[in-house]
Amino acid sequence: MKYTITDERPLSWSAISSFEYDPKQWHDKYVLGKKQKESAEMLFGKKVGERLASDPKYLPFVPRLKKFEHEFKVSFDGIPLIGFADSFCTLTSKKLYEYKTGVKAWDQKRVDMHGQIDMYLLMHFIKEKIRPEEVACKLVWLPTKREEGGDFKVHISFIEPIEETFKIFKTKRTMSDILRFGERIKSTYKAMQEYVENHK
């Protein structure tokens, strides 16, 4: 049976990045539906995101917009897509923020190359016809450290003092950028289908 992206199971940035990183891991999770244990880093990042959304007194120096987990759900060239911006200005539809925790350092080049932002701005343009050049995007990085305790468990924590170590990167995208990402979506989807066909 041919692998097909559907409205009930649209294509996300997580699926794209998973496939690009490790097709087998992607196949296990997104095609076979195998449960995968979330890493300590993923669980920590999820908790931070939830607290930023629910508690304005938590890390008050971190910039926030009006809406958290703003949904983008569109069809691109017949491919259903979905995404959720961490923080979005619903008043102007022209501000988008993403929050990242992690040990691996973010720098301007990495932020400018981050496909998740391209994908969200592509979906935003399809839905609202707002060009990416009009949207002010920021990526907020909250550096963390990883330690293994005597209990053999992995412990993730912020590098203190957070107010001095966190970084805010401004980043822009153009129509050319999001059109290129559109081609990336189509080629990745094709590669996904071929992988599934060859791994029945």
Secondary structure, 3 states (H helix, E strand, C coil): CCCCCCCCCCECHHHHHHHHHCHHHHHHHHHCCCCCCCCHHHHHHHHHHHHHHHCCCCCCCCCCCCEEEEEEEEEECCEEEEEEEEEECCCCCCEEEEEEEECCCCCHHHHHCCHHHHHHHHHHHHHHCCCHHHCEEEEEEEEEEEEECCCCCEEEEECCCHHHHCEEEEECCCHHHHHHHHHHHHHHHHHHHHHHHHCC
